[in-house]
Amino acid sequence: MKIAVYSPNWIGDSVLALPFIKALKSRYPNAKVYIFCKEWVSDIYKNHPDIDNIISVQKATLESFIGTIKCGLRLRDIKLDYFFTLTDSFRSALVLRAAGSSKTIGYKSQMRSFLLSDSRSKSKLTIHRSKKYLGLLNDFEELNIKPYLHISTSEQKWGLKEMRKMGMDEPIGLFPFSVSIKRTIPKSAIIKWLQNSKSDHLIFGSKNDIHKGSNLIDSCQNLSIHSICGKYTLRQSIILISLCKYALAADSGLGHISAALGIPTISFFGVGSPNVTAPIGKKVKIIKHCYPCKRDLCANSNAEVFCLKKISKQDIEHAVKKLTIK
């Protein structure tokens, strides 16, 4: 049996798709599993024991209607038995249909049901995205399956070598940036939390974050802090994150990665909904905070929503200590 999964397009969502893949392999242990994904998330799936083949495509390949059809047609030689789509896009359903799979499964969305042999209704309840994906398998959405990223021995050796080059030893991973400014941790908060720290600190981010990383370093005097924004591939960043002591993360894909690696992760949510997209892991602390900050006009009385300005370095240290207690 051959089964393909059309991956989500965002890094965090791709991490949240890993429980679905594990459950899929559990249901069909003898099946060969293919992942169809955009190239920028393919590193999430590398070395995963439940994945047999990764088919990654460039964004331009799927930008046109004809390109999308051709992409699906190229998959026909695999002779798929099942093809699941975890995205709600019309385009993904078009790829499934063109691939010629015996059964195509996904949720009703964007008037694409006629392209799917099995079109499911979404839950009307607010559920975590990982549970939404698992719902396509029936009966699995109730299982507590955590995502896990797999690092090979050779990758770990490479990571340790890179850390030595940077003079870093179990640094604190900093992921303060996001594609959305509304999800970015303010520089002032990071400076306060790191004040007088004796640990090493490593800033992760994309090429778009290089300038912001440099600014943060300039504002953190007398600290051991280094930025690798835009320097490494996603896979290389995953390896380096696996060697961090713990992570302070904005609501972004990197927080999902550290959580899935088992790294103690404190994830800050402003506009996002933790009930839907919170990172999943054994050592994760979610801190929901107000956004935007209303300063002196704030009348927040919600005990579950914090003020970033009032979160102290001691609060962070206490949260980390609780996560790291064995």
N, C-alpha and C positions, 0 to 999 in steps of 0.2 A: 504494500500500500504506500502511496505517495501523497503527502499532505503539504500544502503551502499556506503560509500566513502572510498577509499583506500587513506590514508593520506600520505603526503610527509614525508620524513625521517629525515629532519633537523628541529630544533626548530623554526628557523626564518620562514622557508617555511610553517610550520604547522600553525603559527600565520597568515600568509598570506592566508591560506586556509579558515580562518574563514568567510570572506565575501562570499565565495562560499557556505558555509553551510547555512548562513543566507538567501542567494538568493534561495537556494534549498528549504528551508522550506517555503519561500514566494511563490514559484511556486506550491509546493505540501504541503499545510498547514496541511492536515490530515495524512500525511505520517509518519511512524515511521522511524527515521534516525539512522543508525548505523555507527560508525567510526571504521575502521580497521586500526590499526597503530602499529608501533614498540613501545615497552614499554617505551622507554625513552622520547617519545613525548606525551604520554597519558595524562600527567598532564595539557597540554595546553587545553584539551577539557573538563576537569571536571567542573561540575556545569553549563555547557552551556545550556540555555533553549531550544535550537533547536536540541539538541542531546539526543536521548533516550537510547542509549547503546554504550559503548566503548569496542571494542574487541582488546585487546593489546596482542602482541606476542613477544617473545624473538627473538633476532637476529638469534640465532642458528636454530630456527624453519624453517627459510626460506633460509638457506645456501645451501641446496641440492635440486636437482630437485624433488626427491621423497618427501622430506619434504614439499616443496612448494605445490605440488599436494595434499598431505594429508591435509595441512592447508586449502586449498580451499574446499576440500570435506567436511570438518567438518562444513562448513558454509551452506551446502545444507539444513539442517534441518530448517533454518530460512525461506527458500522459498522467496528469494529476487526477487523483480520486476525489480529494476534497481541497477546496480553496476557501480559507476564511479571510475576511477583511476586518481589521480592528479599527479602521478609520470609518468616518461617516460620509466620506466624499463620494460623489457620483463617479469621479474618475477611477477610484479604486474598484468599484463594481464593474466598470467598463473593462478594466484589465482582467478581472476574474472571468467575465463572460467570454472575452476574446481568447483566453487561455484554454478554453475547451474542457475545463474540469467537469467531472461527472456531477459533483455537487458544489454549489457556491453558497456560502453562508455569511450573512451580515445583518446589521440592523436596518430597519426602515428609516430612510433619510434621503433628502434631496430628490424625491420622486424616482428612486433608482430600483425599487422593488422588482420591476419587470426584468431586471438584469440578473437577479439572484434566484436560485432554485429554492432557497430557504431564507425568507426575509422575516426577521424577528422584530417584535415590538420592544421598545426600550422600557425599562422600569420607570414608573411614575414617581418612585421614591428617589430621594437624594442618596446615591450610593457612591462609594469610592470607585475611581476609574478602573482600578485593577479588578474589582468585582464586576464591573460592567463587561469587561473583556471575558472574564470567566463565565459570565451568563450565557455566552454563545455555546458553551459545552453542556449546559443543563446540569443542575445538581452540584456543580463545582463552585458556584458563586458563594456558597456558604463556607467553603473551606478556607482556612487561614494559611494561605501559601505566600511566603515571602520571596521577593526577587533576590537573586544572587548572581554576582558577576564573578567570572572565573579568570584567575591570573595564573599563567604557567610559571614554572620554575625559572625558565630562561628570562621571562619578562620581569620577574621579581629581581633577578640578578642585575638586569639592566637598570631597573629603577634604583636599586641601592647604589650602583655606580654613579648614576646621575646625581643622586642626593649628595654623595661625597664630593663630587665636582663643585656643587653649590655651597658646600660647607654646612649642609643641613643634616640634623639628626632628629628624626621623629618630629618634624615641624607641625605646628598648628595650621591646618588648611583653612584658607580664607577664600570664600566664594561670595563676595559682597555685591557682585554685579548681576544684572539681568537685562534681557533685551527690552524690558519695560522699566522705565524710571520709577514707576509706582511700586515695583517689586525689589528695587535696589536698596541695600542697607546704607543709610546715610554715613558719610565719612566720619562725622563727628562722633557717632556711636561706636564705630570701630576703634577710633583713637582712644576713647574712654575705656573700652574693654581691654585694650592692650597695654595701657599705661603701666610702666615699670615692669613689664613682663620679662622674665629671664629665658623664655623659650624661643626657639626658632619659629618663624612665621613664613608661610609660602602663599602668595596670592595667585589664584588661578583665574583665567578668563580667556576671552577670545581676542582676536586681533583688534577688534573694536574697543577693547578695554585697556589697551596698552597705555594710553595717556592717563586714564583714570588710575591704573595701577601705580604709575610713576608718581602721580600726585599724592596718593595715599602713603607711599614710602617717604616722600618729602615731608609729610605731616607727622610721621612717627619717628621722632628723634631718639637716638640712643637705643634703638631696638634692632634685633637681628631679624630683618625682614627682606624678602626678595620677591620679585614679581616674575612669573613665567607666562604672563598673558600673551597669547598668540605665538608662543615659541614652540609648543609641542602639538602633535596630533591629538585627537580625542583619545585614542587608545593609549598613547604615551601618558596623557594626563590621568587616565584611569589608573594606570600602574603607579604613578607618583602619589595619587590620592590614597591608594591602598597602604602607603607607608607613612601616612600622617598619624599623629597622636589623636587628634580629634578635629572636627570641622565646624566652622561657623558659616552658615549658608543662607543666602537669600532664597526666595522662592524661585528656584531655577533647576535646570537639569543636573548640575553638578551636585546639588544636595541629594538628589535621588541616587546618584552614583555612589557617594560616600556611604549612604545608608545601606545600599545593596551590598557594599563591600564589608559591612560590619563595623565600619569606623564610627565611633560615637559622634553623632551629628545633632547640632542644635540648628533647627530650621525656622527662619523668621517669615511669618505670613502677614502681609498687610491687606492688599485688595483680594488676594486669592482665597479660595475656600479649602481649608485643610481636610474637611470631610470628603472632598472630591479628589484632591490632587496632592495630599501630604505624602512625603517620602515614607517608605515602609522599610523597617529594619528592626533588629533586636535592640539597638541602642540609639533611639531617636527621640528627641524632645522637640515638640512643636511649640513655638511661642507666637501667639496671635497678637498683633499690635494694631493700634489705630492708624488709619491712613485716610485722608491726609492729617498731619498733626495740626490740632486746633489751638495749640499753645495755651494761653491763659483763658481761652474761651471753652476749653475742654470740660465737659460734664460727664465723662465716661464713668459709669458705675457698674460696668460689666466685669465681674471678677475674673472672667476667662479671657479678657482682652486687656493687654498691657500697653503702657506708654513707653516707647523706645527711650525717651529722655530719662525715664526713671529706672530703667534696667541698669544695674551697676555691674562693675567687674566682679564683685562678690557673688552676685546672682548668677553670672555666667559660670564662675568656678564651682558654685554649688550644684548647678545643673549638670556640669561635666562630671563631677564627682559621683553623682547619683547614677549616671550612665555607665561609669567605668567600674562600679562596685561589682565584683564577681559573686 
